[in-house]
Amino acid sequence: MKKFSKILFVGLLTIVMGCNDAIDIRQPGRLDALNAFQSVDDLQQGLLAVYNQWDLSPEIALASNFTDEVAVSFDSGGQGFALYDFVLNAGSAAASDFWVRNYRVNNRATLLIEAAANITPEDATEQALFDDVLAQAHAIRAYANLELMTYFSPDPTDDSTLAAPVVDFVAPLDYQPLRNTTGELWDYINSDLTMAASMISTQSSPTFLSADGINAIRARAALTRKDYGQVASLSSQLLASYPLANQAQYQLMFLDADNTEVIFKLERTLTDTYDGQGTTGSVAAGGWAGARFAFVDATITGGSYFEMDRGLFNLLDTNDVRYDVSVAPSSIINPNYDTDPDPVNTDILIIQKYPGSEGKPLMNDLKVFRSSEMLLMLAEARVATNNDLTGAATLIKQLRDARFGSAQAMPSYGTAQEAYAAILDERRIELCFEGHRYKDLKRLGPAANRGVDRDPTDCNAQSGACTLAATDYRFTLPIPIIEINANAGIGGQQNPGY
């Protein structure tokens, strides 16, 4: 059931929290944070406003449009062509959205945390709620800074490289920070995660961050840093609590009707902030997740402007439930697409991972962490720590068994590179259109000898932008021009290649 309480007060509180970024600035007639948050209940409502800033649709758009998940569809009007052609610079929407959006989340969470210092819970019940609210605020802030780390640090495993500014206070409007090192940003992220884990009391919840959700953030942070011992520990722990969905549950999960393997998701419901199409073809889109690919609905008549890349489609098996979830039945499958003179109109692969819910096409909850991701993390950790190729193969078989609904052949890997490549391929299938491919290639592509690899029939019909090495500088976003224009000093710290 959707929790409509999540959208109560969000509009008012977003206005309060967005008036300015400094709770110590007083302006006559303005309801500031110190007056807005006077009780634990106020903090709880303020937390909903922080959640309301959290969105995965930009990650979904970047991972799909820039890599090898989509092709330009027969019904395209030119949406997203620049990013599909690997055009990425300081003026790109991707740079500005990932920077501004995550600092906005950081600032709103920080405002709530600072305001909480002025509130004293009245009893044990209020203290427990107070602690849970603060734990979630710290965890959301950590996630936002993990995104900044992932997308703006050239190498999240090298503490000496530059990352993003650490802003651990509600900054004044004229604040102009320089970039902190990757090591300093990791200290900030880990401090928040430690605080969150120490304060949270709720063990599990699919729609609010719990102890399990915080551990999932910790696991992904460890994966980003390639701390594979921590990855193995945390992912194993979560897999013990969240079994893989069977075929029926998997289909229901993407209709928002089953949470068997959902550790945490962002709810999307009618009349909330994200109930709308958003700007089609844009990384800074918002709106329904499915509107990253189509205008109306997930059918062949639904105005599809992106469809599935043929290379991704060719990895799918019709007996695999992931085929049924990802490929719309109205698709036109042309087995001779590569020799057909007009494949754009005779081979149409409609994406339906976001078919819609509550009667609203293209609107679905956004799955942030699932147990299948934890399994694939664990497989990667087994290869990285002990060169345990058999252990990794066993996990891949376990996932395939669940998705096919029957026992599958045991894969065999001769080298670590071969195993990494297989893990990347399985992630490409399992997590397609969920916002992972860009960062997966950045992290694991070099070790797997994998990069962007679009089907030539698709990409040659557009511009010939078919391949891109995972070592390319564009797998790190540039500091956006809007930040450089307002903060001249950071312009001298631009990422390599831009």
N, C-alpha and C positions, 0 to 999 in steps of 0.2 A: 504494500500500500504506500502511495506517495505521502510524504509528510508535508502537508501544506503549511505547517507552522514555520517551515524554513523560509517562506517568503513574507511572513508577517514582519512588519517593522523594518524590513531590509531597505526599502526606499528612503525612509526617514533617516535611518542610521547611516546609510551610505552618504547622504547629504551632509550629515553631521561630521562623519569621519573624513569626508572629502573637502570640507571647507578650506582647510589648509593643513600642512603637514606638521605643524608645531603646536602641541597642546599648551605651550606656555605663552602663546600669542593671544592677547585679549583684544577683541574688537567690540565696540558698543553694539548691543542688539543681537549679537551672534551667540547661538547655543554652542558652547565649546565642549570639548571632551570631558573636562573635569565636572561640568554640570550635567552632561548627558549620561555619564556613568556614575551613579550614586549608590548602586546596590549590586548584589550578585546577580539578580535577575536581569538588571541592565547589561551586565557583562555578557550574560548568556545570549541576550538578543543582539548585542554587538558582535558576538562571535558569528552569528548567522550572516551578518553583513560582510565579515571577512571571508566566510565560505563563498559568498556570492561573487567574490572577485576571482575565485579559482576556476579556471577553464582549461580544458584539454584541446579544444577545437583548433587553436593555433599549432599545437604539436602534431595533431592529426593532419592538418593541411600541409605543413612543412615536410613531414615524413613521406606523405603520399606524392605531393606535387614535385618535389625536388629529386626524389629517388626513383625506384623502379616499381612502384606499386600501381601507378596509373598510366593511362594513355589518353591522348586527346580524343574525345568522343565525336560521334557523327553529329551530335546536336550542339557542339561547341559554338560559342559566340566570341571566342578569343580569350576566355577567362584563364588566368594563370600561365600564360605562354612564357613570360619572362623567367619565372622560376623553373618551369619545365625545361627551358633552354639553359639552365644553370647560371642565369644572370643573378648575381647576388652581390650587393655592394652596400655602402653605408647609408644609402638612401632607400634601401629596400624595406618593405613592410615587415619582413621577418626580423630584421635587426631592431627596428623601433618597437615592435610589439613585444618581443621576448624581453627586451630591456625594460620598457616602461611598465608593462603588465606585472612583471615579477617584483619590481621595486614598489609598485603600488600595493601589491599584496604584503610585501615586507613592511611597508610603512603603516598599513592598516592594522596588521597584527601587532606591531610595535606600539602603536597608539593604545591598543587595548591592554597590552601588557603593562605599559607605564601607568595607565589610568587605574589598573587594578591595585597598584601600590597604595592608593588612597582609600581602599575599601577593606573593611574588617568584617569577615563572616560572623554571624550572630551565634551559630551553634554548629554542631558536628555535621549536620545535614548540609548546611550552607557551605561549610568548609570543604566537604567532598565535592560539591558542585563547583565551587570556586577553583579547586585544584584541577578538576577535569577541564574546565573552560580554559585555564591557563595552559594546561598540557597541550590541548588542541591548537591554541594560538601559537605556541612555540613550534609545534610540529608543522603547521601550515607555513610558518615563516621559514623553517628549515627546508621544506619542499621548494619554496620559491627560490631560495638561494642555491639549492641543488640544481635547479634549472639554469640559473645564471652561471654556475660552475660548468655544467655540461655543455652549454652552447657558446660561452664566451672565453673559457680557458682553452688555449691551444692544446694543452696536455694536462688533464686533471690528475695524472699520476706523478707529475713533477711539481713539487711544492715551490720551486723557485720561479716558475712561470707566472705571468700576470693573469689574473682572473677578473673579478669585478670588485668595485668598492664595497667594503664592509660598512654597512650603515646600521648600527645596532642601537640607535636612539632615534627619536622623532626629530628629524633635522629641520633647521630653519629654511625658509624659502630660498635663501641665497647661498645655500651650501653647495660647494663645488669640489667634490672629492676626487682624488686620483685612484687608480686601480690598486687594490691590494694584491698580494701574491696569492697563488693557488693554496699554499699552506695556510695562510691567514684566513682565507675564506672557508677552508675545511674546518679550522678551529671554531669558526662561528657556527657553521652547520652542525658540527658534532656537539657543541655546547648546547644548542637548542634541542637536539635529539636526546641528549642525556637528561636535560631538564624535563622534557616531555615524558620520557619513560619513567622518571622518578615520581611524577605527579599523577599520572593517569590511573584510574581505577577500573574503568570499563574494559573488559578483556576483548570483546569482539563486537563489531557493529558494521554492517555493510555501508551505512550512509553517514556515519560520523566517525572521526578518527578515534580508534581505540588502541589498546596495547598492541594488538596484532597489526593494525594499520601503521602504527609508529615503527614497529619492527620491519614492516615491508619497506618503509622509507629508508630505514637503516640498511636493509639488504641492498636496495638499489644504489644507495650512496656507496656502499662497500664495493659493489660491482663497478661503478663508475671509477672508483679509485684503484680497482683491481686488488682489493684486499680480500683475496679468495678464501682465506680461512674464515673470516667473518661472514662472507657470502654463504659458505657451506653450512655454518652453524645456524644462521638465521633462516635460510631457505628451508633447511631440513625441519626446523621447528614449526614453520608455518605449514609445510606440506603435511605434517602430522595432524594438523587441525583442519585443513581445508582439502578434502579429497578432490581429485579431478572429476569434472562433470561427465556423466555418461552422455550418449548421443542425444537423448530426449532432453536432458537438463541443459545441454549445451545450446540447443536450439532455443529453449525457453529463456536462457540467460540473455540472449540478444533480442528478446522481446520484452525484457525487464520483468520476467515472470519467475525467475529462479536465481538464487544466490549461492548455490552449492559451492562454487569455487571462487566467489567474489570476496576478496578480503576488504576492499574498499572501493566505492564508486561515488561519483558525483551525480546526484539526482537531477533530472531535468523533467519539469512538469508544466502543465498548461498555465499560462499567464505569468510564468516567472521571467526573469531578465533575459533568459536565453530562448524564450519561445518566439522565434522568428527566423527568417532565412539568413540574416547576416549578409555581408558583402561577398558575393560569390567570386570564387577564384582568388581570394585574398587570404594570406596567412593570419591577418588581424581580423578574422571574420566573426567570431562569436556565433550565436544562433544555434540552430539544430546541427548536430554532427553530420547527418546525412546530406545537408546542404553544401558540404564541401565537394560533393560530387554531382548533385542534380538539383534542378529547380523545384520540382513538384513532388515527385515520389520516386521510389526505387524500382521503377519498371521501365520498359523500353519506350513507353510513351510519356515518361516523367521528366523530360528535359535534361537528360544526362549530358553534362559537359565534360566530365571525366569518366572513363570506364576502367576496368581492370587491365593492367599491362598483360600482354599475351605471355610474357615470360613467367609471370607469377601464376597465371591461369594454368600453364603447362605443368606446373609443379603439383597441381591439385588432382585428386583422384575422385571419381564420382561416387565411390563407396565411402569416402571420408565425409563426415558430417560438416567439416569446414567448407567443403564445396557447396553444400546446400545453404549454409549460413551466408557465405560471401558472394555467391553468384545467383542473381535473380533468375527465376524460371522463365521469364520472358526474354532472356538473352537469346541471341542467334549465334550458334556455334558452327563455324565453318572449318572443317578439318583441313581444307586446302587454302587456308587464309594466306599462307606465305607465297602462294603462286597466283592468287586471285588478283585481277587487275584493279579491283575496288574493295579492298579489305575493310576500309572505314565504314562502308555501308553494308557489308555482307558478313562481317564478323564482329558482333556487338556484345560486349561482355559487361552487363549492367551490375554494378556493385549494390549489394543489399545488406551489408552488415548493419546498417541503421535503417531498418524498414519503417520504424516509428512505433509509438505506443500511445495509449490513451486516445486513440483515434486520430492522432496527429502524425501524418507521414514525415519521416526523416528525423523525428525527435526521439532520442533514446538517452537513457542514462549512460554516463561515460565511465567505463571500467578502468580505474586507475591501477589497481593491483589485483591479479588473479593468481591462483595456485599454479596454473600452467607456466606463468612467467617464473615463478619460484623454481619449478622443476628445471626449466631451461637454464636458469642461473646456476643451479646445482650441477648440471651437466658441464657447464663451462668451467666451474670451479674444480671439478674432478680432473679435467684435462690439465688445467693450469697448475694445480698443486702437486699432483702425484703422477701426471701423465697417465691417468687411469682411463684409457680409451674404452675398455670394456664397461667400466662403470658408467661412462657417458652414454655408450650405446644402449645399455640397459634402461636408462632413463628415457631416451628417445623412443625406444620400443614401448615403454609404459605409456607414454603420451599417445603414440599411434594406436596402441591397442584400444585406448579409451575413445579415440576419435573415429576409428573404423568399427568399433563395437565387436571386434573379434581379434584373436591373436595374430600379430603381424610378424614378419620375418625379422630376426635379430640383425641389425646393421653391424658392419665391421669396418673399423678404421685402422689404417696402417700407420698413420702419423698424426701428430698433434694438429698440424695444419689441416689435414683431411677432416679430423673431428670438429675443429672450429668451423670449417666450411659447412659441415652437415648441421651443426647447431645454428649457424646463421640462416641456412635454408629453412630449417624447421621454425625458427622465429619469424622468418618472412611469411610463412603460411599461417602459423598460429596467431600471430599478433598483427596481421595485416590491417591497415586502416585504423589502428589504435594509437599511432603516434610514436612508434619505436624505431622504424627502419633507419632514419637519419642518424640517430645516436648509436644504434647498433653497428652500423658500418664504420662510424668514427672510432668506436671502442675496439671492435673485434675484426673489422675488415682487413687491416694490414696483416694480422697473424693468420687470417684465413685465406689471404690472397683473393679477397672479394671486394668489389666496389659496386657502384651503380651499373646495372647490366640490363638495359631495356631490350625488349624484342625489336630487332631491326625493322620489321614491318611496321611497327607502331611509330618508332622514333624517326625513321627516315621519311615517313609521311608528313612529319611536322617540320623538323629542322636539321635532323641528323645528329642531335645531341643524344647519343645512345649510351655512352659509357663515361664513367668518371671514377678515378682511383680514390680509394678511401683515404689516401694520404693527401688529397687535394686540400688546399688551404680553406676552401669553401665549406668544409665540414666543421669549421669554427665560424661563428657569426662575427661580423664587424661591429665595433662600437658605433652606434647609430649617429647619423649626422645631427639629429635633433639634440642629442646629448653634447656633441662636440660644439655645436653653436651656442649652447648655454654654459658650457664648461670647457673653456679653451685649453686648459692644461691637459685634459685627458686626450685631446687630439694627438698629442705627441706619443701616446701609448697605444695607438691603433694596432690591431692584430696583423700579423704578417700577411702579405698578399693584397691588402686593400689600400 
